[in-house]
Structure formats: C-alpha cells, structure tokens
Amino acid sequence: MKKLLQISSALIVMLMLVSTAQAQTDVRIQSVFLYNFTRLVAWPAEYQSGDFIVAVYGNSPMMQEVQDMANTKRAGSQAIVAANFNSVDDITKCHILYVPSNQSRRIPEIVEALKAKNINALVVSDARNGISNGAVINFTVVDSRQRFELSQDNARSMGLSTGGEISRLAILAD
C-alpha cells in the first residue's frame, strides 16, 4: 500500500510538471503570435509613432514573455514597451492588450473601458468565449496545434484593420 501511494504521488508530480511545461510552451508560442500581430494588424495613424505598447491584464506568465519581446524586438520602427494593468481603471493607451484565461470574465468590461477611453487596442484573449465577449483575437488549440480565432467585426469596432494575411492564418469567427 505504501509503495502504491509513493507511485501515485510520483505520477501526480510528473503530471503537474508536464502540465506546467505545456503551459509555458503555450505562452511562449502565443507570445510569438503576439509579436507577429504587430505586422498583421493596422492601427490608426496616431498609433504609428512613439512606443508600441504591448500590455498584459492581470497576473500572467505572458508578462515575462512580453518583457523579453520588448528587450529584443521592434514593431517596425517603433520600440516595443511592456505594460501591465491590474484593473480596468489602470488601462491606458496600448496597441495590444492580452487578457489571460484567468481574467476572461473581465473581457466585456475591458472592451467597454477601452472604447470609453478611445483606445484602439487589439484585445487578445485565451478564453473559450473570448470572441463572443469582445476580444478581437482568441487563442485556441485545434488538432493539438496552437491557432487563433479572429473577429473582423470586433477589430472594426476597436478601430483596427485586419488584412488578408491575418485572415488567411486565422479561424474566422464572423
């Protein structure tokens, strides 16, 4: 019985490590997508100079990935700057706002706040109902591969343009 308990405990620990490793891999892949969105989405003219701000809402491992991106990459001629917002009131001008799944219930409130503040942000989520809640892009897994859904209607409502290339890569939600 004791040996069975030890084996069970070891299996649980291994499953947790695999799950954690998979989550880290997913976040890393998603951060690559976020960087590519900087080239595939068009923001209004007033967003095309100054810093390119990529923000994360709440506490998420994505924040470290975004900070790494800011340290090593550029969005065209713009320097990438990482930002973190912990409440809707904190949200200021940003280009991309990533909302992790643990904050998905806040997406409608976040989108409304962005519109009220006239912020043209690409809202990217990692939630089952992200698009229907107002996100422009929602990460999903299809056939064990990281993919993303795109709502062109939600993009237009945020003042963004999505071209043919991102539409070809996306699972269109409209």
C-alpha positions in Angstrom: 0.0 0.0 0.0 2.8 2.4 0.9 4.6 1.7 -2.4 1.4 2.3 -4.3 0.9 5.6 -2.6 4.5 6.6 -3.5 4.0 5.6 -7.1 0.7 7.6 -7.2 2.4 10.6 -5.7 5.2 10.4 -8.2 2.7 10.2 -11.1 0.8 13.2 -9.8 4.1 15.3 -9.6 5.1 14.2 -13.1 1.7 15.2 -14.5 1.9 18.5 -12.8 5.4 19.1 -14.2 4.2 18.1 -17.7 1.2 20.4 -17.4 3.4 23.3 -16.2 5.8 22.7 -19.1 3.0 22.6 -21.6 1.5 25.9 -20.2 5.0 27.5 -20.5 5.3 26.3 -24.1 1.8 27.6 -24.9 2.6 31.0 -23.5 5.9 31.1 -25.5 4.1 30.2 -28.7 1.4 32.7 -28.0 4.0 35.4 -27.5 5.4 34.7 -30.9 1.9 35.2 -32.3 1.5 38.5 -30.4 4.7 39.7 -32.0 3.5 38.7 -35.5 0.3 40.6 -34.9 2.3 43.8 -34.7 2.9 43.3 -38.5 -0.5 41.9 -39.5 -2.9 44.5 -37.9 -3.2 48.2 -38.9 -3.7 50.7 -36.2 -4.9 54.3 -36.7 -2.3 56.9 -37.8 -1.8 58.3 -34.3 -0.6 54.8 -33.1 2.1 54.6 -35.8 4.7 56.7 -33.9 6.1 56.6 -30.4 6.4 53.4 -28.5 4.4 50.3 -29.4 2.8 49.2 -26.2 2.1 45.5 -25.5 0.2 45.1 -22.3 -1.0 42.2 -20.1 -4.0 42.4 -18.0 -3.6 40.9 -14.5 -1.1 38.3 -13.4 0.1 36.0 -16.2 3.3 34.2 -17.3 2.8 36.2 -20.5 4.2 39.3 -18.8 7.7 37.8 -18.8 7.4 36.9 -22.5 6.2 40.4 -23.3 9.1 41.9 -21.4 11.5 39.6 -23.3 9.9 40.8 -26.5 10.3 44.4 -25.5 14.0 43.9 -24.8 14.8 42.2 -28.1 12.4 43.2 -30.8 10.8 46.2 -32.5 7.4 46.7 -34.1 8.5 48.2 -37.4 10.3 51.4 -36.5 8.7 51.6 -33.0 10.3 50.3 -29.8 8.1 47.8 -28.0 7.3 48.6 -24.4 5.8 46.1 -22.0 2.9 47.3 -19.7 0.9 45.6 -17.0 -2.7 46.6 -16.0 -4.2 45.2 -12.8 -7.6 46.9 -13.0 -9.8 48.4 -15.7 -9.1 51.9 -14.2 -5.3 51.4 -14.8 -5.7 50.8 -18.6 -4.1 53.5 -20.7 -3.1 53.7 -24.4 -1.7 50.4 -25.7 -1.6 48.7 -29.0 -2.1 45.1 -27.9 -3.8 44.1 -24.6 -3.5 40.4 -23.7 -6.2 39.1 -21.4 -5.3 35.6 -19.9 -7.9 33.0 -19.3 -8.0 33.7 -15.5 -9.3 37.2 -16.4 -11.6 36.2 -19.2 -14.8 37.2 -17.2 -13.5 40.8 -17.4 -13.2 41.0 -21.2 -16.6 42.8 -21.8 -15.7 45.3 -19.1 -12.2 45.8 -20.5 -13.5 46.3 -24.1 -16.1 48.8 -22.9 -13.4 50.7 -20.9 -11.1 50.8 -24.0 -14.0 52.2 -26.1 -14.9 54.8 -23.5 -11.3 55.9 -23.3 -10.9 55.9 -27.1 -8.1 53.4 -27.0 -7.7 51.4 -30.3 -6.3 48.2 -28.8 -6.0 44.7 -30.2 -7.7 42.7 -27.4 -6.2 39.2 -27.4 -7.6 36.6 -25.1 -7.0 33.0 -24.2 -10.6 32.0 -23.2 -13.2 29.7 -24.6 -15.7 32.6 -25.1 -13.2 35.3 -25.9 -14.6 36.4 -29.2 -18.2 36.5 -28.1 -17.1 38.6 -25.1 -15.5 41.2 -27.4 -11.9 40.1 -28.0 -10.5 40.7 -31.5 -8.3 37.6 -31.3 -8.7 34.5 -29.2 -6.1 31.7 -28.9 -7.4 28.2 -29.3 -5.9 24.7 -29.8 -7.0 22.7 -32.9 -5.6 19.3 -33.6 -3.0 19.7 -30.8 -1.8 22.9 -32.5 -1.9 26.5 -31.3 -4.2 28.6 -33.5 -6.2 31.8 -33.2 -9.7 32.9 -33.9 -10.2 36.4 -35.4 -13.3 38.6 -35.3 -13.1 41.2 -38.0 -16.3 42.8 -36.6 -14.6 43.2 -33.2 -11.5 44.6 -34.9 -13.5 47.2 -36.7 -15.3 48.2 -33.5 -11.9 48.8 -31.9 -10.8 51.0 -34.9 -8.4 48.4 -36.3 -7.9 47.0 -39.8 -7.1 43.4 -40.4 -5.7 42.5 -43.8 -5.8 39.4 -45.9 -2.7 37.7 -44.5 -4.0 37.5 -40.9 -7.4 36.4 -42.2 -5.8 33.5 -44.1 -3.9 32.4 -41.0 -6.9 32.8 -38.6 -10.0 30.8 -37.9 -12.6 33.5 -38.9 -15.2 34.0 -36.2 -17.5 36.3 -38.2 
